[in-house]
């Protein structure tokens, strides 16, 4: 069984940021310690603010239900029961569900959000590996966990990064990737249940991690990821150390490998975009070397697949323009197995039960949080196993996404999802820009989006600008290197398009985004500031050079492939030229900035230097720093406050409906 993770993460240190953050923390800590004015909201204990006015308690009550929604994410099977992650109280915890819509039995009571779960292939009997980090640092630690007693013990060193756990078929050992050796390189270790560790592979450059372990325990598939556009699969023969690491699949420039799994006969299933625009599902015949394509649908890419424990079935999902399609085929003939109609949405995880006839599926949609369904392949039927809460909200008011396209500066059509309030308008607009940069906005359930549409009457438009995933590798590469700002021009084209549509108010437009999307927000403030009413950015890149120099060492090489190597003088000059921090003199838009102090990907110094520069120019900046968060907020108390502040900010600067300044 693969290592199920709620999100793939990288890690950081706060110590390097202490000097630049001390002036902010000392001032904000005093403000946070004071009792809030009557009728306003108290700032959470681990949140520091700068220039955020008191937030009305009435607004908090108005939005309270949006903070009480939760989903259920499938992590694996334990016999005939499902293991899921769902939030109760502050953070995600591990739960067990014994049947359709049955009681969720909580198994963990962590102070931090659950990071991931690895169960033995075929479903866990009594043991699993859990992972979590502290304070959003993403230095995930591993714990051997007894699913019956709830007891656990740490099997990692308590300070390095660990990920991608795979159990041996005999359940007596497991492998994982770690930065334990030097904090920069990715090495692969094996550990048995007595705690004995064997180093299987030490790497010197790039991101390496295990993807599958053969049933006989003798061979290991390892992926080397250079970038989203280039990767390769290698095999390590564990029975003979003299054989070394052998390249099996990929490796050519511009060829990407997705996932790879051993078939029971020794062949290998994998996804690759070699010779195609999208990742396609393929099979390597080890004896003949022949590679055949399995999925007949070629327009869209395969987003993930899983083999049944007996190896007689293969389930995969296709990303068709943002929505998922489930497919199941028999092995080895690859004949289609009938599957029932499932709710339209995004498939987030797949997992076969031990009998191979039941397939667990996590599904999320624009109008429903993530829930788990079980498909019975023998009967071609599906049953819902979880029904997640929506905080008592009226689900009939939830607005679904509508897919549109708009023309950009070079005649290319840019896809975008639109969430539009009822009525003719014209509606104020929030342009929601995804991060990555190679991510893709997909119409997932978002309480943020639904609250803006239903409570503020704002239209939300989420474009997939050039460089986004899901539309082929040619589209994916259109913002690489010195083409970086072409994606920003796509936002300008969207602003032009809005002026031609009567249902949208082009005089009231805000931009919002996080991480790389935060950079896009700041870059939009540079290039289109006079056309923007407000901006909201989280954990964003303000200067590519300082970002590349200060992101965690094990991330630097991969990020340099995407953005350029700041150590090369010519590229350094280019990166400085497109960095928003160096063009603050062109910015006029009020902005709210949110940041986690322990962010390993985009260091908190990126947000702090932007806040300081904008404040010196007299531009309104609301600043929120969470001391116990990393790359985004995962604890409920922090998320609730951040949501409230962003809503109040947009009411103040976008719709003009806020009474924040009066404190009521």
BAFIVO-627706 format. One record per residue (C-alpha): residue in one letter; x, y, z. Coordinates in pm, whole numbers, padded with zeros to 5 digits, always signed. Example, Ala and Ser with C-alpha at 12.3 -4.5 7.8 and 13.67 -1.06 7.14 Angstrom:
<rs>
A+01230-00450+00780 S+01367-00106+00714 
</rs>
This chain:
<rs>
X+00000+00000+00000 X+00132+00342-00092 X+00183+00608+00174 X-00138+00813+00185 X-00066+01179+00260 X-00309+01462+00308 X-00068+01688+00125 X+00290+01639+00000 X+00513+01869+00194 X+00860+02008+00243 X+01018+02150+00561 X+01193+02456+00719 X+01367+02625+01015 X+01234+02933+01196 X+01573+03023+01340 X+01703+03187+01022 X+01403+03422+01025 X+01423+03528+01388 X+01618+03850+01332 X+01388+03992+01066 X+01074+03894+01256 X+01168+04022+01601 X+01058+04384+01543 X+00716+04267+01425 X+00671+04009+01699 X+00760+04245+01982 X+00506+04505+01872 X+00230+04262+01777 X+00268+04051+02090 X+00176+04348+02304 X-00131+04418+02091 X-00242+04054+02104 X-00214+04048+02483 X-00461+04334+02527 X-00829+04257+02578 X-01027+04320+02257 X-01269+04615+02248 X-01625+04528+02337 X-01815+04372+02049 X-01500+04260+01867 X-01318+03931+01821 X-01021+03825+02032 X-00704+03751+01835 X-00601+03383+01882 X-00306+03319+02114 X-00068+03211+01835 X-00163+03486+01591 X+00029+03812+01569 X-00123+04099+01371 X-00005+04431+01235 X-00249+04705+01132 X-00549+04470+01136 X-00837+04664+01296 X-01061+04501+01557 X-01294+04257+01379 X-01667+04274+01460 X-01811+03989+01667 X-02129+04023+01460 X-01934+03933+01148 X-01785+03632+01326 X-02135+03512+01414 X-02244+03565+01056 X-01965+03347+00919 X-01944+03096+01203 X-02116+02811+01019 X-01863+02825+00736 X-01593+02733+00985 X-01777+02422+01101 X-01773+02234+00773 X-01545+01931+00738 X-01466+01652+00496 X-01359+01288+00514 X-01047+01177+00326 X-00982+00808+00258 X-00641+00686+00378 X-00677+00308+00351 X-00849-00006+00478 X-00832-00201+00801 X-00995-00532+00715 X-01352-00443+00619 X-01334-00098+00779 X-01217+00230+00628 X-00944+00449+00776 X-01014+00816+00712 X-00886+01157+00809 X-01138+01412+00929 X-01131+01715+01155 X-01282+01713+01500 X-01202+02013+01721 X-00883+02186+01597 X-00705+01945+01363 X-00740+01643+01133 X-00735+01309+01315 X-00739+00943+01215 X-01080+00772+01235 X-01219+00430+01155 X-01558+00372+00987 X-01703+00019+01000 X-01984+00052+00747 X-02190+00286+00526 X-02268+00607+00720 X-02152+00438+01041 X-02010+00613+01347 X-01661+00759+01301 X-01441+00614+01574 X-01155+00852+01654 X-00819+00675+01679 X-00574+00963+01729 X-00585+01268+01955 X-00296+01474+01821 X-00216+01836+01896 X-00097+01871+01537 X-00277+01777+01213 X-00231+01419+01094 X+00015+01420+00805 X-00015+01074+00655 X-00082+00705+00704 X+00087+00394+00564 X-00084+00058+00602 X+00044-00281+00478 X-00070-00386+00134 X-00410-00550+00138 X-00524-00351+00442 X-00390-00303+00793 X-00442-00572+01057 X-00317-00403+01370 X-00029-00169+01281 X+00037+00132+01063 X+00284+00416+01027 X+00154+00763+01109 X+00329+01090+01035 X+00288+01448+01150 X+00495+01758+01206 X+00498+02032+01469 X+00383+02386+01398 X+00361+02345+01021 X+00739+02295+00989 X+00682+01995+00758 X+00962+01803+00931 X+00733+01502+00948 X+00819+01231+01197 X+00716+00864+01175 X+00533+00670+01444 X+00457+00298+01458 X+00092+00298+01561 X-00121+00016+01703 X-00467+00055+01552 X-00630-00139+01837 X-00467+00002+02149 X-00382+00348+02014 X-00024+00318+02143 X+00257+00454+01929 X+00634+00495+01931 X+00852+00722+01724 X+01066+00544+01465 X+01240+00856+01328 X+01505+01087+01475 X+01271+01369+01583 X+01437+01640+01375 X+01480+01537+01008 X+01220+01503+00732 X+01058+01164+00659 X+00805+01070+00392 X+00678+00814+00138 X+00656+00507+00360 X+00594+00165+00196 X+00546-00158+00391 X+00705-00488+00294 X+00460-00760+00192 X+00545-00959+00506 X+00472-00653+00725 X+00800-00694+00914 X+00976-00387+00774 X+00912-00063+00586 X+01105+00181+00369 X+01097+00559+00353 X+01285+00862+00225 X+01463+01098+00464 X+01696+01397+00474 X+01852+01261+00793 X+02210+01243+00660 X+02276+01612+00592 X+01945+01799+00565 X+01984+01850+00189 X+01989+01514+00011 X+01715+01252-00007 X+01819+00903+00106 X+01616+00582+00119 X+01623+00365+00431 X+01471+00035+00538 X+01372-00027+00900 X+01244-00343+01067 X+01003-00360+01361 X+01294-00389+01605 X+01429-00053+01491 X+01726-00181+01287 X+01794+00056+00997 X+01962-00023+00665 X+02065+00253+00424 X+01952+00140+00079 X+02044+00444-00128 X+02226+00773-00075 X+02165+01040-00338 X+02361+01351-00424 X+02129+01569-00631 X+01757+01610-00690 X+01450+01461-00528 X+01447+01081-00496 X+01177+00871-00329 X+01039+00514-00335 X+00717+00445-00527 X+00672+00065-00499 X+00825-00247-00343 X+00795-00585-00514 X+00591-00854-00340 X+00901-01075-00299 X+01084-00786-00129 X+01378-00806-00371 X+01321-00503-00594 X+01239-00139-00532 X+01107+00121-00775 X+01250+00468-00709 X+01152+00794-00874 X+01394+01076-00951 X+01201+01399-00995 X+01392+01680-01161 X+01084+01894-01226 X+00719+01849-01315 X+00835+01818-01677 X+01116+01569-01624 X+01149+01257-01411 X+01259+00896-01435 X+01198+00561-01266 X+01488+00350-01143 X+01506+00003-00991 X+01719-00108-00699 X+01793-00480-00670 X+01792-00547-00296 X+01913-00904-00339 X+02245-00800-00493 X+02404-00471-00387 X+02657-00502-00668 X+02385-00444-00930 X+02337-00085-00818 X+02062+00147-00932 X+01928+00076-01281 X+01729+00321-01489 X+01411+00164-01622 X+01176+00432-01748 X+01204+00788-01868 X+01500+01014-01832 X+01481+01191-02167 X+01460+01571-02149 X+01099+01680-02136 X+00963+01338-02037 X+00769+01309-01713 X+00681+00992-01523 X+00390+01005-01280 X+00354+00691-01069 X+00477+00333-01115 X+00365-00003-00970 X+00482-00361-00999 X+00244-00607-01166 X+00228-00955-01015 X+00410-01104-01314 X+00703-00864-01277 X+00587-00615-01536 X+00544-00250-01444 X+00247-00017-01481 X+00331+00351-01498 X+00212+00687-01628 X+00423+00887-01871 X+00384+01173-02118 X+00654+01046-02356 X+00533+01119-02709 X+00208+01268-02579 X+00084+01588-02419 X-00070+01418-02115 X+00028+01144-01871 X-00102+00815-02011 X-00124+00478-01836 X+00125+00229-01978 X+00265-00116-01909 X+00624-00233-01947 X+00676-00598-02036 X+01004-00681-01861 X+01077-00979-02087 X+01026-00814-02426 X+01080-00449-02332 X+00754-00365-02507 X+00552-00072-02370 X+00179-00061-02435 X-00071+00218-02360 X-00363+00102-02145 X-00611+00390-02136 X-00798+00450-02464 X-00885+00809-02369 X-00597+01028-02491 X-00730+01385-02472 X-00693+01405-02095 X-00430+01278-01854 X-00435+00998-01598 X-00410+01155-01252 X-00357+00839-01046 X-00399+00462-01037 X-00394+00170-00796 X-00369-00210-00834 X-00578-00456-00635 X-00387-00668-00378 X-00415-00979-00599 X-00310-00776-00902 X-00616-00877-01106 X-00771-00529-01129 X-00642-00180-01194 X-00837+00135-01110 X-00741+00477-01246 X-00890+00823-01274 X-00872+01077-01554 X-00862+01453-01506 X-01106+01568-01775 X-01083+01946-01773 X-01086+01962-01393 X-01336+01686-01313 X-01243+01321-01254 X-01360+01009-01434 X-01315+00666-01270 X-01207+00368-01482 X-01138+00006-01381 X-00984-00264-01602 X-00903-00630-01554 X-00543-00749-01548 X-00375-00872-01762 X-00628-00834-02048 X-00720-00474-01964 X-01087-00520-02033 X-01317-00256-01889 X-01487-00348-01563 X-01829-00181-01525 X-01838+00092-01262 X-02146+00273-01127 X-02221+00639-01171 X-02050+00841-00899 X-02117+01203-00802 X-01947+01449-01037 X-01635+01590-00877 X-01268+01538-00810 X-01129+01199-00705 X-00869+01259-00435 X-00776+00902-00339 X-00834+00540-00442 X-00780+00229-00231 X-00871-00137-00285 X-00995-00350+00004 X-00811-00674+00070 X-01066-00878-00127 X-01001-00672-00441 X-01373-00639-00512 X-01433-00319-00319 X-01276+00012-00411 X-01276+00309-00175 X-01298+00651-00342 X-01267+01004-00196 X-01475+01254-00394 X-01492+01631-00359 X-01705+01875-00559 X-01771+02247-00575 X-02094+02205-00376 X-01998+01922-00139 X-01700+01861+00092 X-01490+01547+00051 X-01668+01222+00129 X-01589+00854+00087 X-01777+00608-00132 X-01720+00234-00169 X-01763+00082-00514 X-01860-00287-00525 X-01710-00406-00854 X-01890-00740-00846 X-02227-00565-00835 X-02127-00243-01017 X-02282-00046-00731 X-02164+00231-00500 X-02254+00320-00143 X-02173+00634+00048 X-01975+00563+00366 X-01942+00916+00505 X-02168+01220+00505 X-01966+01522+00610 X-02115+01816+00791 X-02162+02158+00634 X-02211+02351+00957 X-02587+02370+00918 X-02556+02577+00599 X-02833+02561+00340 X-02672+02346+00071 X-02928+02458-00187 X-02757+02799-00181 X-02416+02655-00272 X-02308+02778-00614 X-02151+02536-00862 X-01862+02626-01088 X-01910+02715-01455 X-01623+02658-01697 X-01548+02943-01939 X-01259+03050-02163 X-01132+03400-02232 X-00879+03522-02492 X-00534+03633-02381 X-00278+03869-02531 X-00147+03616-02786 X-00483+03480-02895 X-00461+03177-02669 X-00779+03085-02479 X-00738+03060-02101 X-00975+02828-01909 X-01135+02957-01590 X-01400+02849-01342 X-01667+03103-01247 X-01876+03107-00928 X-02148+03366-00986 X-02403+03496-00733 X-02774+03498-00819 X-02904+03804-00997 X-02803+04006-01299 X-02528+04204-01128 X-02299+04371-01195 X-02114+04178-00925 X-01779+04270-00769 X-01514+04012-00861 X-01244+03821-00677 X-00986+03667-00913 X-00857+03355-00734 X-00510+03253-00856 X-00373+02907-00776 X-00019+02832-00662 X+00230+02571-00768 X+00308+02728-01010 X+00226+02403-01191 X-00100+02342-01003 X-00445+02353-01158 X-00751+02516-01012 X-01020+02252-00995 X-01380+02308-00879 X-01339+02179-00526 X-01554+02262-00225 X-01443+02590-00066 X-01617+02762+00222 X-01420+03073+00129 X-01569+03079-00220 X-01921+02997-00101 X-01913+03266+00169 X-01797+03532-00078 X-02070+03441-00326 X-02354+03396-00076 X-02268+03644+00200 X-02094+03920+00006 X-02254+03889-00338 X-01910+03864-00500 X-01832+03659-00811 X-01522+03441-00785 X-01327+03361-01102 X-01040+03112-01088 X-00826+03112-01405 X-00582+02840-01504 X-00324+03071-01657 X-00049+02938-01882 X+00185+02716-01685 X-00106+02534-01518 X-00120+02157-01506 X-00399+01952-01667 X-00388+02094-02021 X-00082+01923-02163 X+00292+01966-02119 X+00318+02234-02389 X+00077+02455-02195 X+00259+02367-01874 X+00588+02505-02007 X+00454+02837-02136 X+00566+03029-01824 X+00906+02868-01772 X+01225+03071-01741 X+01203+03414-01899 X+00840+03358-01998 X+00741+03397-01631 X+00546+03720-01668 X+00337+03590-01958 X+00118+03423-01697 X+00076+03762-01529 X-00036+03902-01865 X-00309+03637-01863 X-00449+03810-01554 X-00444+04140-01742 X-00637+03973-02025 X-00896+03855-01772 X-00935+04214-01650 X-00995+04316-02013 X-01254+04038-02055 X-01440+04148-01743 X-01495+04491-01900 X-01694+04324-02180 X-01934+04140-01947 X-02230+04327-01797 X-02273+04081-01509 X-01935+04176-01363 X-01831+04511-01213 X-01485+04572-01359 X-01444+04877-01134 X-01446+04654-00824 X-01196+04370-00868 X-00968+04202-00615 X-00694+03945-00670 X-00631+03661-00423 X-00375+03380-00411 X-00129+03185-00201 X+00231+03065-00240 X+00317+03112-00610 X-00035+03249-00638 X+00079+03504-00380 X+00356+03610-00619 X+00093+03641-00894 X-00112+03868-00667 X+00189+04089-00596 X+00288+04095-00965 X-00069+04194-01056 X-00040+04480-00807 X+00271+04594-00995 X+00126+04573-01347 X-00246+04639-01295 X-00264+04827-00967 X-00486+05106-01097 X-00741+04844-01209 X-00752+04659-00876 X-00950+04759-00570 X-00795+04512-00324 X-00545+04227-00298 X-00518+03929-00064 X-00206+03714-00062 X-00082+03431+00158 X+00271+03290+00197 X+00371+03455-00131 X+00706+03504-00303 X+00805+03870-00304 X+01161+03834-00437 X+01269+03527-00633 X+01635+03566-00539 X+01580+03583-00163 X+01320+03307-00192 X+01562+03071-00369 X+01840+03156-00127 X+01629+03098+00185 X+01392+02814+00099 X+01493+02482+00256 X+01816+02338+00106 X+01651+02017-00014 X+01401+02224-00216 X+01644+02460-00387 X+01750+02250-00687 X+01391+02169-00786 X+01282+02531-00753 X+01580+02648-00958 X+01470+02421-01242 X+01131+02594-01241 X+01228+02957-01179 X+01593+02979-01282 X+01924+02959-01095 X+01983+03279-00900 X+02355+03194-00877 X+02395+03261-01251 X+02447+03639-01296 X+02225+03676-01603 X+01939+03483-01444 X+01984+03667-01115 X+01937+03997-01296 X+01624+03866-01466 X+01475+03734-01142 X+01540+04062-00966 X+01372+04239-01256 X+01045+04047-01221 X+01037+04040-00840 X+00749+04250-00700 X+00962+04371-00408 X+01172+04569-00653 X+00867+04747-00798 X+00688+04864-00487 X+00692+05217-00629 X+00431+05102-00884 X+00193+04955-00624 X-00117+05138-00505 X-00353+04855-00402 X-00448+04786-00037 X-00342+04433+00057 X-00389+04172+00328 X-00092+03939+00383 X-00111+03610+00579 X+00197+03409+00673 X+00299+03109+00882 X+00613+03171+01086 X+00741+02814+01030 X+00692+02808+00653 X+00960+02581+00498 X+00875+02659+00138 X+00831+03036+00122 X+01013+03172+00430 X+00827+03423+00642 X+01092+03681+00553 X+00932+03704+00206 X+00610+03841+00353 X+00781+04057+00613 X+01001+04239+00361 X+00698+04309+00141 X+00495+04435+00437 X+00773+04671+00538 X+00821+04806+00185 X+00450+04870+00129 X+00407+05030+00472 X+00690+05273+00401 X+00494+05387+00094 X+00179+05438+00299 X-00017+05161+00127 X-00268+04995+00361 X-00141+04650+00468 X-00320+04414+00705 X-00067+04158+00825 X-00136+03824+00996 X+00142+03599+01126 X+00061+03258+01278 X+00341+03135+01505 X+00230+02769+01497 X+00169+02737+01122 X+00376+02680+00810 X+00282+02700+00442 X-00082+02784+00502 X-00304+02758+00808 X-00426+02413+00918 X-00547+02468+01275 X-00913+02565+01297 X-00874+02860+01535 X-00616+03017+01303 X-00814+02944+00988 X-01128+03095+01139 X-00953+03420+01228 X-00778+03439+00890 X-01109+03379+00710 X-01279+03649+00915 X-01004+03904+00852 X-01004+03841+00477 X-01381+03876+00461 X-01370+04202+00659 X-01085+04332+00442 X-01276+04265+00120 X-01589+04426+00260 X-01383+04730+00350 X-01195+04769+00021 X-01390+04575-00245 X-01762+04603-00169 X-01755+04901+00064 X-02003+04733+00297 X-01781+04689+00604 X-01820+04860+00942 X-01481+04741+01065 X-01355+05090+01135 X-01645+05148+01376 X-01568+04820+01555 X-01924+04688+01530 
</rs>
